[in-house]
Amino acid sequence: MRERIEENRVFSIIKRDAKNDPEKIVPSLRSEIKQIAEDYLVLSGDVKLRYRLTDEGYVFMVEIPASSIKTLFYF
């Protein structure tokens, strides 16, 4: 019971804490993911980045529309 109360308290703190606002990092994170994806894929649309808050913290979901995969040569 005590663990659940502590978990709820931590969850409340995370929700209220402005420092943990993912909206502040989403544009930068989306841009960085796009740059990496472009090394491997031919993108056919915008990279979509969504998130949700869970009991454990944040879960980020990324959608990368691609028309093809780039051929990579290893030496």
N, CA, C and O of each residue as an XYZ file, in Angstrom:
300
protein
N       0.824     -1.189      0.000
C       0.000      0.000      0.000
C       0.871      1.257      0.000
O       0.609      2.205     -0.739
N       1.908      1.251      0.837
C       2.779      2.416      0.930
C       3.490      2.679     -0.397
O       3.663      3.828     -0.803
N       3.905      1.582     -1.077
C       4.577      1.737     -2.363
C       3.659      2.427     -3.369
O       4.101      3.282     -4.136
N       2.390      2.053     -3.363
C       1.433      2.651     -4.307
C       1.241      4.142     -4.021
O       1.136      4.942     -4.951
N       1.195      4.512     -2.761
C       1.072      5.916     -2.382
C       2.296      6.688     -2.856
O       2.177      7.796     -3.379
N       3.474      6.096     -2.671
C       4.712      6.743     -3.111
C       4.753      6.865     -4.632
O       5.192      7.886     -5.162
N       4.296      5.825     -5.337
C       4.253      5.882     -6.797
C       3.314      6.994     -7.265
O       3.641      7.738     -8.190
N       2.168      7.104     -6.636
C       1.215      8.154     -6.998
C       1.808      9.532     -6.753
O       1.592     10.456     -7.538
N       2.552      9.667     -5.670
C       3.170     10.952     -5.347
C       4.218     11.314     -6.401
O       4.266     12.452     -6.867
N       5.047     10.354     -6.770
C       6.066     10.598     -7.791
C       5.386     10.957     -9.113
O       5.813     11.884     -9.801
N       4.345     10.233     -9.462
C       3.613     10.513    -10.701
C       3.050     11.931    -10.688
O       3.101     12.624    -11.704
N       2.518     12.366     -9.561
C       1.983     13.726     -9.417
C       3.078     14.774     -9.582
O       2.882     15.794    -10.242
N       4.218     14.513     -8.980
C       5.337     15.461     -9.073
C       5.793     15.589    -10.520
O       6.032     16.698    -10.996
N       5.916     14.478    -11.218
C       6.341     14.501    -12.616
C       5.339     15.292    -13.454
O       5.736     16.096    -14.298
N       4.061     15.073    -13.232
C       3.040     15.784    -14.002
C       3.095     17.290    -13.776
O       2.870     18.061    -14.708
N       3.389     17.714    -12.564
C       3.400     19.143    -12.226
C       4.702     19.836    -12.591
O       4.716     21.042    -12.839
N       5.770     19.101    -12.625
C       7.094     19.697    -12.771
C       7.297     20.282    -14.166
O       7.331     19.548    -15.154
N       7.428     21.586    -14.241
C       7.616     22.255    -15.530
C       8.937     21.882    -16.177
O       9.052     21.929    -17.401
N       9.926     21.517    -15.397
C      11.225     21.137    -15.944
C      11.114     19.867    -16.773
O      11.915     19.648    -17.682
N      10.144     19.040    -16.474
C       9.961     17.786    -17.188
C       8.946     17.904    -18.309
O       8.401     16.894    -18.753
N       8.685     19.102    -18.769
C       7.712     19.314    -19.825
C       8.292     18.856    -21.161
O       9.185     19.513    -21.696
N       7.809     17.756    -21.703
C       8.375     17.244    -22.949
C       8.161     18.181    -24.136
O       8.903     18.107    -25.115
N       7.167     19.055    -24.066
C       6.936     20.000    -25.161
C       8.163     20.874    -25.419
O       8.364     21.364    -26.530
N       8.967     21.059    -24.398
C      10.172     21.881    -24.537
C      11.251     21.195    -25.373
O      12.065     21.868    -26.005
N      11.262     19.866    -25.380
C      12.314     19.159    -26.117
C      11.823     18.504    -27.403
O      12.635     18.079    -28.224
N      10.508     18.416    -27.592
C       9.974     17.717    -28.761
C      10.527     18.264    -30.080
O      10.947     17.461    -30.913
N      10.554     19.577    -30.322
C      11.091     20.048    -31.609
C      12.540     19.627    -31.850
O      12.882     19.194    -32.950
N      13.384     19.747    -30.844
C      14.794     19.356    -30.992
C      14.929     17.860    -31.190
O      15.697     17.410    -32.040
N      14.192     17.090    -30.413
C      14.261     15.635    -30.523
C      13.777     15.175    -31.890
O      14.396     14.303    -32.500
N      12.675     15.747    -32.385
C      12.151     15.408    -33.704
C      13.198     15.718    -34.785
O      13.413     14.919    -35.697
N      13.839     16.874    -34.675
C      14.856     17.269    -35.651
C      16.036     16.306    -35.647
O      16.525     15.921    -36.709
N      16.490     15.921    -34.480
C      17.629     14.988    -34.379
C      17.262     13.617    -34.933
O      18.065     12.996    -35.630
N      16.066     13.143    -34.634
C      15.623     11.848    -35.150
C      15.541     11.900    -36.672
O      15.939     10.953    -37.351
N      15.025     13.008    -37.209
C      14.920     13.157    -38.662
C      16.302     13.098    -39.315
O      16.477     12.438    -40.340
N      17.277     13.781    -38.728
C      18.629     13.779    -39.289
C      19.206     12.368    -39.338
O      19.833     11.981    -40.324
N      18.996     11.613    -38.283
C      19.499     10.235    -38.250
C      18.754      9.374    -39.261
O      19.369      8.594    -39.988
N      17.433      9.513    -39.309
C      16.624      8.714    -40.232
C      17.025      8.963    -41.679
O      17.040      8.034    -42.486
N      17.351     10.208    -42.015
C      17.734     10.548    -43.385
C      19.037      9.870    -43.817
O      19.297      9.754    -45.015
N      19.844      9.430    -42.882
C      21.057      8.685    -43.216
C      20.727      7.281    -43.727
O      21.524      6.684    -44.450
N      19.567      6.757    -43.359
C      19.208      5.377    -43.668
C      17.990      5.226    -44.568
O      17.807      4.190    -45.208
N      17.147      6.274    -44.616
C      15.869      6.171    -45.319
C      15.657      7.355    -46.248
O      16.205      8.437    -46.036
N      14.844      7.132    -47.289
C      14.356      8.229    -48.111
C      12.992      8.583    -47.530
O      12.024      7.839    -47.687
N      12.931      9.719    -46.863
C      11.704     10.099    -46.167
C      10.639     10.545    -47.162
O      10.927     11.199    -48.164
N       9.392     10.169    -46.851
C       8.278     10.535    -47.724
C       7.272     11.442    -47.007
O       6.176     11.682    -47.513
N       7.648     11.936    -45.845
C       6.771     12.815    -45.075
C       7.484     13.279    -43.829
O       8.668     13.003    -43.631
N       6.754     13.986    -42.993
C       7.326     14.510    -41.757
C       7.438     13.436    -40.679
O       6.583     12.556    -40.571
N       8.487     13.520    -39.896
C       8.651     12.647    -38.736
C       7.634     13.090    -37.679
O       7.541     14.272    -37.347
N       6.888     12.136    -37.166
C       5.907     12.443    -36.129
C       6.413     11.907    -34.795
O       6.871     10.768    -34.702
N       6.324     12.732    -33.782
C       6.794     12.358    -32.450
C       5.673     12.631    -31.461
O       5.238     13.770    -31.290
N       5.216     11.573    -30.817
C       4.167     11.700    -29.810
C       4.707     11.165    -28.496
O       5.698     10.435    -28.470
N       4.055     11.529    -27.417
C       4.463     11.032    -26.113
C       3.244     10.935    -25.207
O       2.206     11.556    -25.438
N       3.416     10.130    -24.171
C       2.396     10.058    -23.125
C       3.085      9.810    -21.799
O       4.181      9.252    -21.741
N       2.438     10.226    -20.761
C       2.966     10.056    -19.413
C       2.396      8.773    -18.822
O       1.187      8.543    -18.869
N       3.268      7.943    -18.268
C       2.851      6.699    -17.622
C       3.309      6.733    -16.169
O       3.939      7.695    -15.728
N       2.991      5.692    -15.445
C       3.450      5.589    -14.056
C       4.967      5.565    -13.957
O       5.532      6.003    -12.954
N       5.630      5.055    -14.991
C       7.091      4.938    -14.976
C       7.793      6.175    -15.511
O       9.000      6.321    -15.324
N       7.077      7.056    -16.163
C       7.671      8.241    -16.776
C       7.031      8.493    -18.126
O       5.825      8.301    -18.285
N       7.812      8.918    -19.094
C       7.298      9.226    -20.421
C       7.573      8.084    -21.384
O       8.595      7.403    -21.292
N       6.637      7.888    -22.317
C       6.820      6.949    -23.418
C       6.721      7.771    -24.692
O       5.727      8.463    -24.912
N       7.755      7.695    -25.538
C       7.768      8.420    -26.799
C       7.528      7.441    -27.936
O       8.068      6.335    -27.942
N       6.714      7.859    -28.899
C       6.419      7.065    -30.080
C       6.840      7.880    -31.297
O       6.512      9.061    -31.410
N       7.561      7.244    -32.195
C       8.085      7.922    -33.380
C       7.526      7.232    -34.618
O       7.530      6.005    -34.719
N       7.045      8.045    -35.559
C       6.606      7.543    -36.865
C       7.480      8.205    -37.919
O       7.585      9.430    -37.980
N       8.112      7.368    -38.755
C       9.005      7.869    -39.794
C       8.516      7.319    -41.131
O       8.797      6.168    -41.467
N       7.789      8.129    -41.893
C       7.341      7.649    -43.200
C       8.502      7.646    -44.198
O       9.200      8.647    -44.367
N       8.689      6.510    -44.845
C       9.812      6.386    -45.787
C       9.351      5.689    -47.057
O       8.560      4.746    -47.013
N       9.853      6.164    -48.180
C       9.515      5.534    -49.453
C      10.481      4.390    -49.775
O      10.146      3.469    -50.520
N      11.685      4.467    -49.201
C      12.640      3.382    -49.415
C      13.771      3.461    -48.394
O      13.950      4.452    -47.686
N      14.517      2.376    -48.359
C      15.688      2.285    -47.494
C      16.915      2.515    -48.357
O      17.028      1.944    -49.441
N      17.828      3.340    -47.891
C      19.051      3.621    -48.644
C      19.981      2.417    -48.600
O      20.052      1.703    -47.599
N      20.684      2.208    -49.690
C      21.661      1.135    -49.752
C      22.904      1.574    -49.001
O      23.440      2.655    -49.249
N      23.353      0.750    -48.098
C      24.544      1.059    -47.319
C      25.689      0.165    -47.767
O      25.515     -1.040    -47.949
N      26.825      0.748    -47.937
C      28.011     -0.010    -48.341
C      28.976     -0.054    -47.149
O      29.347      0.979    -46.591
N      29.363     -1.254    -46.783
C      30.323     -1.437    -45.699
C      31.646     -1.897    -46.267
O      31.690     -2.800    -47.102
N      32.721     -1.284    -45.820
C      34.050     -1.653    -46.299
C      34.819     -2.343    -45.218
O      35.967     -2.733    -45.430
